[in-house]
Amino acid sequence: MIQTVTIQVRPNNAKNDFRLKKTVAERLNISLSDINEMRIVKRSIDARSRDIKINLSVLTAYGDDARLPQEKLLFEKHNVSLQPEVHIIGAGPAGLFAALRLIELNFKPIILEQGKDVSERKKDIAKLNLNQGCNPLSNYCFGEGGAGTFSDGKLFTRSKKKGDNRRVLELFVIHGAQHSILVDAHPHIGSDKLPEVISNMRKTILECGGEIHFNKEVTGFEINSDKITKIICGSDSFKVNTVILATGHSARPLYYTLHNAGIELEAKACAMGVRVEHPQELINSIQYHGNKSDALPAANYTLVHQVNDRGVYSFCMCPGGIIVPSMTADNQTVVNGMSNSRRNSPFANSGMVVELRIEDFAEYKDYGVLAGLKFQEDLESLAFKNGGQKQIAPAQRISDFVRGKISGSLPDSSYIPGLISSPMHFWMPESISKRLQEGLKAFDRQMHGFASSEGILVGVESRSSSPIRIPRDGETLHHIRIENLYPCGEGAGYAGGIVSSAIDGMNCAEAIARK
Ligand SMILES: Cc1cc2nc3c(=O)[nH]c(=O)nc-3n(C[C@H](O)[C@H](O)[C@H](O)COP(=O)(O)OP(=O)(O)OC[C@H]3O[C@@H](n4cnc5c(N)ncnc54)[C@H](O)[C@@H]3O)c2cc1C
C-alpha cells in the first residue's frame, strides 16, 4: 500500500528517522518492519501554543513489495536555434521562466538584459555595500536573474490560481536549488544559493540554442501599424516578431520610454513604507513563546492591520536576514531584505508597508498615469536627503517613531553601508507615517515588544509593488493595442514576487505558443 500519513511531532524529532517511522507505524497501526519506504512531502510549523509541533505529510509505502514512485524532475533540453524567435526584455524571474517555457514549446528565446551576468554583478553589489555608489544598470535589482538573484528567495505565494506553482519550484530544483523547497510550506532558497541557480538557468537556455545578451539596455521601440518592429538598444537594434516585456517594477526609465512612445499605461494601487528590524532572538522569543529550541528555525511573522481604510502590513519577512541597499540610482535611498539559506544572521527584518490607492497621489495628478511613479520617486529622494551620503539610510527606533520623537542613538543593525538617525515620523508623507504609527502600535499589542526600542525602522521600502500597470488583454495576454507585445511579470503589474513573476513568464510563453 502507498498512503500519505499526516503526523505531528516535536521539533527535536522532526529529523529523527526512527522516531518518524515509529509515529507513522503507530498512525497506520502496523509494525515498524512493515514500512518499506517513506518520503516527507509537506512540512510546516505549528507555533500557536507553547507546545510547538511540526506538521508532516509522509508518503509511506508499506506491506508486501510496495515501493514509492520515483520523483521525476525533468527539463527536456532540445535545440531551438532554428525555431521562431521571441525577444524577451529583462532576465528576471519573469524573463527567465518565459525563456525556459518557450524552449519547451519549441521557440527560440533571445533575452536582452541591461545588466551584467551574476559574477560581474557581484562586484557592483559589493560597491553598494561599501557605500561606494550605485551603478544604475547593475545593482540588487538589475542584472542576470533580476531582483530575484540577490533576493531572499522566499518562494511562498498566495496567488495559487494563476498557474503551476509546483513547476516553478521544480525548475528551481532542477537548476540546483535545495529539494526541501518542494516540501516546506514556506519554501526558501537563500541569497547565497540563488546566483548559482540563476547561472545554471542561463546555461540551459544557451545549451538549447537560446541567446542572452547582457549590457543591452532597451532605450526605444520602432512601432509600425500597432506592432513593434524593432527594439532599440542605444546604437544597436534588433528586428523583432514577438516581444515579452519583463523589465520589473524598478525599471523607471523604461516606463518613461513606453509612455513617450505612446504605449498605453495605467496607474495602479501599490504599497510603500519602511523596513523594520529587530534582534532575531526577540522575534524567536515572542513567536515561540520563550521556548528556545535549536531544532526550530529562526521565527517569522505576518502582521496585518487596517488603519483609516488602508491596510498596514508586513511584507517579505526575512528571519535571520540582513537589510540591503536596493536603490537603482545614486540620488535614491531604497532598502529591501534578504537572508542566506541558513538564516543565521542575528537580525530579523521585514517590509512594513501601507496600502496606497490612486487617490493618495492626488497631489501628483498633473503626472497622469505616472503619478504613483512620481510619488515613489519623491519618497526615495526624500529618504536620500534625510539619509547620509550615498547608501547610508535614515533610521529611527520604532518606539521613538510611534511617539514622534527623534532617536538619540540607534542599536546595532545588519545594514552594512550604515544608518543615520532621522525623524522619519516628520518627513515621510502623512499618508504613510500616520498609518504606520497606528499599525506599529497594533502590532505591538499582537507581538509584545515589537514596537520597543530594540526595533528600528529603516527608510524606505518603496518598491514592494508597481505603481503602474501595462494593460493587456485578459485572454491573449498581449498589450491592449500592440498585439506582438506581451507585458509580463511584476513591472507589468501582473505579479508580485518571484513565483508569481515566474508563473506570469510561463503564461506569456504559452499565450505566444497558442497564438
Ligand atoms: C533584495 C530583494 C529581496 C527580495 N526577496 C524576495 C523574496 O524573498 N521572495 C519573493 O518572492 N520576492 C522577493 N523580491 C522581489 C522579487 O525579486 C521580484 O518580485 C521579482 O524579481 C520580479 O521579477 P520580474 O522578472 O518581474 O522583474 P525583475 O526581477 O525586476 O527583473 C527585471 C529585469 O529587467 C531588466 N531591465 C529593466 N529595464 C530594462 C531595459 N530597459 N532594458 C533591458 N533590461 C531591462 C532589469 O535589469 C532586470 O534584470 C525581492 C527583491 C529584492 C530587491
The ligand as a Gaussian input file, in Angstrom:
#p B3LYP/6-31G(d) Opt

LIG

0 1
 C       16.612000      42.411000      -2.013000
 C       15.340000      41.808000      -2.549000
 C       14.778000      40.710000      -1.904000
 C       13.624000      40.115000      -2.388000
 N       13.152000      38.978000      -1.782000
 C       12.119000      38.323000      -2.336000
 C       11.692000      37.080000      -1.798000
 O       12.248000      36.558000      -0.850000
 N       10.630000      36.459000      -2.387000
 C        9.973000      36.995000      -3.451000
 O        9.017000      36.372000      -3.944000
 N       10.364000      38.166000      -3.982000
 C       11.420000      38.834000      -3.460000
 N       11.834000      40.013000      -4.016000
 C       11.078000      40.533000      -5.172000
 C       11.395000      39.737000      -6.430000
 O       12.768000      39.705000      -6.619000
 C       10.662000      40.352000      -7.602000
 O        9.284000      40.272000      -7.327000
 C       10.929000      39.614000      -8.900000
 O       12.307000      39.553000      -9.157000
 C       10.215000      40.277000     -10.076000
 O       10.527000      39.578000     -11.236000
 P       10.473000      40.227000     -12.691000
 O       11.132000      39.259000     -13.591000
 O        9.092000      40.655000     -12.992000
 O       11.358000      41.568000     -12.608000
 P       12.840000      41.814000     -12.128000
 O       13.331000      40.736000     -11.275000
 O       12.847000      43.191000     -11.603000
 O       13.727000      41.743000     -13.462000
 C       13.652000      42.699000     -14.461000
 C       14.929000      42.719000     -15.271000
 O       14.726000      43.582000     -16.390000
 C       15.904000      44.317000     -16.634000
 N       15.580000      45.573000     -17.321000
 C       14.892000      46.635000     -16.827000
 N       14.836000      47.626000     -17.756000
 C       15.488000      47.160000     -18.839000
 C       15.778000      47.735000     -20.103000
 N       15.385000      48.964000     -20.426000
 N       16.491000      47.004000     -20.980000
 C       16.910000      45.743000     -20.676000
 N       16.684000      45.166000     -19.474000
 C       15.974000      45.868000     -18.579000
 C       16.445000      44.582000     -15.238000
 O       17.833000      44.873000     -15.309000
 C       16.128000      43.289000     -14.512000
 O       17.194000      42.396000     -14.531000
 C       12.991000      40.643000      -3.544000
 C       13.530000      41.758000      -4.190000
 C       14.696000      42.343000      -3.707000
 C       15.283000      43.536000      -4.415000

